[in-house]
Amino acid sequence: MTSLRSLRSFGSLRAGRCYADRALSTVATFHYLSPLDEYRTVKPFYINIPDGGIPGAMNTNEISEPYHGIYVRDIRAETSTTFSLDKQGFEVAVAEGTLGEAVLGAVTPDKLAKPEKLLEAYAPAMEAFLKQRLKAERVFTFATRYRCRSPDFPELARGSDPNISQPVQGVHADFTPDYARTTASFVATLRGFQSELALSERRWQLISAWRPLIGPLYDWPLAVLDATSVDSHRDLVASDNVYPHQVSETYNVFYHPDHRWYYLSQHKPHEILLFKSFDSKSTGDTTRVCAHAAFQLLDRPANAPPRRSVECVSLVLFPRGSADKVPQEVSQRYDTPT
């Protein structure tokens, strides 16, 4: 089921908008990594340890800059386009039917008293939902993130409570090939698979599922970058995120005027934005990753509630024999800024 087919069921929304009876494409500011000469030879990094935790060391060499006036297309307005994970890197799934209702009921605003229980509550419902939608053999949901925008954000990039995640303004993709394979292997092993055998025989993906918990959403929506407008060698640079317990490798992104951005206007809780965090398939024109970022919607109601959203990441395994018959690749390295 494609996102376009799903969104065609929103005809009543189009006819009954009370806030804005128009396509809600907009312009926005996105924060990209600065194209500095330093990044030709030095890998960007961010150390997520409190200031002073490493005496005398700087916690980051990442410098970003805002790019203003970037056009963001409204997915709802693109009636002639079929969005898909394999082409643009994202699509919209409507949570409906028995499996969809289970997803919506698993995580609601009143069930977030214990965010540490979020994965336990969400995983079974999301696994069943994605397995059916993506026609997968197995799905293992292994990470969740609850975000509640603080009144101090964006003046304080991490809000006033470090325990509650905030929207992320920097354009990024969550996994490089190296980090994706390490994560997939760990998750598969944890769930009882012989990871190397499972991953070598099958196509596998890391899929992110994002939705607001209160809607329609006007406060800091999530935008996704059409992967067909991205040149991975030109635009993506592998970067380290250092935590006390691990080092993760993600992609920062350099600006290019060819980039095409999308978001879902008036995003409702039952509309799940799926985007590709990684795909093992490297042949053909298949999208590997989808970069994304939050942005401040300029044309929004004054009384719009702060964004509350939930995201989860799942390892999706397809049947045996679906794997690419090509050598494993390593993470893209940035070569020559343009």
N, C-alpha and C positions, 0 to 999 in steps of 0.2 A: 504494500500500500504506500503510495507516494505522498509526499507532503501536499502536493497540489490537490490530489483527490481528497485528502483530509480537510484542507482549507476550503474546498468548495461547499462544505457543510456549514460554513459561516455566513451564508447569505443573509440570515436574519440579523446578524451583527452589522453587516454593511447597511442594511435598510434601517436599523434602529439606533444608530449611533446618536447619542445626545450631546457628546462633547465635541466631536469633530466629524462632520459629514463630508469627509474628503480623504484622499489617500494621505497617509501620515509619513511619507518620506520626509527626511529632514537633513540638516547639516549638524556636524558634531566635531568635537575635539578629541583626537586620539593621541596617546603618548607612545611614540616609537623610540627605539634605541638610536642614539645619535651616531651618525656614520663617521666615527673617529678613526684616525690612522692607527691608534693603539690596538684596535680590535683585529688588525691584520695579524698580529703576533701574540696578543695576550687575550686569553679567554675571559669573557665577562663572568662575574661571579657576584653572588649576594650571600652573606653569612647571616643566617637567622639566629643569631645569638645576641643577647642584650649587650648594649654598649658597655665596654669594660670587661666583657667576658674573655676577650683575647687582648691583653694589655699591649698597647702600642701598635695594634693592627687596625687597618680600616676595614669596615664591614662590607664594602662594595666598591667595585670600580665601574659599575653600570651608571651611565649618564643617559637620561632620556630627555626628549624635548617634545613639546606639544605641537601638533599639526592641526591648524584650525580650518574650519569651513569644509570639512570632508563630507561629501554627499553619502547619506545612508538610505538605502532603498527599503521600502516597506514590503515585506514578504507578501502581505495580503494584497498589495496592489499589482503584484507581478502575475497576473492571471494567465499569461501565455507561457509561463516558465514552470517546468517541473523540477523542483529541487530534490537532490538525492545525495546520500552520503558518498556514493562513489564518484560523483561528478563535482558538485560544489563543495562537498565535505560536510553538509548539514541538511537536515530536513525536519519537519514538524510532525509529530505523532499526536493524535488526539486520544486521550485516555478515555475510552468508552468500553462498554460491554463489561463482562465479569472481570477480566484481567485489568482493564483500565480502572474500574472502580476500586479494585484492590490496591492499586498504586496510589490513588488519591486518598484512600482511607488509611493507608499505612503511615503517612506523615501529614499532619495538619498542624496549624499554628498552636492548638491547645495540647498537642502531644510532644512539645519540645522542651518540657521541663527538665529533661535529662538528655541533652544533645549527644552524650556518649553512647546512648542506646539507639541512635539514629540508624546505624548500619544494620543492627539486629532487626529493627522494625521494617526497614525499607527493602533489604536485599531479596527476600523471597518473592515479594510482589513484583519488583523490577526485573528479576531474573526471568520469571514466567512471561512477563509482558514483552521483553526484548527477544526472548527465544522464539515466540510466535511471530513477532513483527519481522525479525531479521532472518527467519527460517534457519536458525542456528542449531547445532547439535547440543551444545552446552553454553550456559551463561553463568559467570561467577561475578557478582557485584561485590567489590572489595574495598571501596572507599566512598565516603560521603562527606559533604561539606555544607554546613548551614551558614548562611550569611544574613546578618541583620544590620542594615546601615545605621551607624551611629550619627547623632546630630552633629558631631564634630568632624565627620567625613564630608568633603575631601580635604578640609584644612589639615586634619591629622590623617595621613594616608592609611594608618592602621587603626583609626578610631581611638576611643578613650579606654576601651576594654580589650586588652590583647588576646583574651580568650574567645572573642567573637570576631569572626572573619568579616572583612569589608569587601565591597566591590573592588575589582582589580582594573585600574585604568591603563596599565601598560599592555601593549599588544604583545601577545605571546601564544605559543602552543605548548602543551603540557608534557610532551614526551618526544625525545629524540629516538632513533632506532636502537641505540645501545641501552638507554634507560627503559625503553618500552620492553625489550626482550628480557632484561633482568627482572622487571616487574611481572611480566606475564609468566615467566618461569617460576617465580616465587609463588604467585597466586595459584598456578596449576598444581604445583607440588603440595601447597597447603590444602587444596581441595581433593587430594588423592590421586592426581594424575602423575605419571612419569613425565615430567615436564618436557624434556628434550624430545622424547618420542612424540608426545602430543603436539608440540609446536612444529616439529619438522614435517609431520605428515599432513598438517591442516593449515588452511588459511585461518588467521586469527586477527582480531581487532581489539583495540581498547576504545570503547564508546562512552562518551559522556552524555548524561541525560540531565537537563537543566529546566527548572520551572519555578515561577514565583509561587509563593504560598498565599499571597493576597493579590487579588487582581480586580479590574484591569491594572496592569503595571504601567506607571508613568515615571517612577523614580529609579534612575540609574539602570535602564534596561541593558541586556547583554546583546552585543552585536557580534556577528560572525563574518569572517573575511572569506569571500568566495575563492576557493582554492585554485580555480581556473585563471585567476588574475594574479597569482603568486608564482614567482620564479624561485624555486627553493635554493638554488646556488647563489642567486643575487640577493635574496631578501631574508633568509633565515640564518641565524648564527647560534650554535650550541652554547649554552650558558650553564654554569653550576649554581645550584641552590644548596647551600650547606646548612644542615641542621645538626643538633647534637647527636642524633641517632643515625643519620644517613646523609648522603650527597645525592641529590636528584639532578638530572640533566634535562633542561627544557630548551625551547627555542625562544630567543628574542627576535624581533622583527625590525627590519629597516624599512622606512617609508619608500613607496614608489607611487607615482601618480596613476599607474594602471590599476591599483587596488580597487576592488568593488566590495562595498560593505552592505550588509543586510541586517535588519532586525524585525521582530514581530510586534507591530503596533498593538497597544491595548492587550498585552499578553495576559491570558487567563491561566489559573492554576491547572486546568485540565489540558492545556496545550504544552506538550513536552518538546523542548528543543533538543534534538539529538545532533551531536557533532562528533566528528572523528578525531580522537586523540592520537590514534596510530592505526595503521593497517600493514600487515605483513606482506600483502600483495604489492609487488613493485613493477609488474609488467603492465603493458597497455597504458591507458590514460587514467588509471585508477588514482583517486586522491589518497594521499598518505596521511596528512594531518590537516587540521583546520585551526587557524589562528583566530583569536577572539579577544574581546575587551569590553568592559563596561563603559558607558558614556552618559553624560548628563543631558537629558532630553530638554531642549530649550522651551518647546511649546507644551507645557504641562499644567494641569490644574494647581492652583496655589495650595489646596488642601490635600494633595496627593500624599498618602501615607508612605513612610520610609520603606524601602525595598526589604522584603524578607523572601529569601529564595533557598532552594535546596538543589544540590547537584550530587550525582553519584557517578562513579566510573566502574565499568564492567569489562571483564575479559570475555570476549565472544569467540567461541570455537566453532568452526564449521566442520563438516564431515571429513573423514579420512580421504586423502587423495586430492584435496582442494589446495594444497600448498603450491607456491611457485617453485619451479625447478631451476632456480638461479641461486648463486652464492649469496650469503648474508652480507648486508652492507653495514658500513659504520656511519656514525653521525656526520651530517654535513658540517663542514668548517667554512667559515667566511673567509673569502680570499681577497677580493678587491672591492672596496667600497666604491659606489658610484653616486 
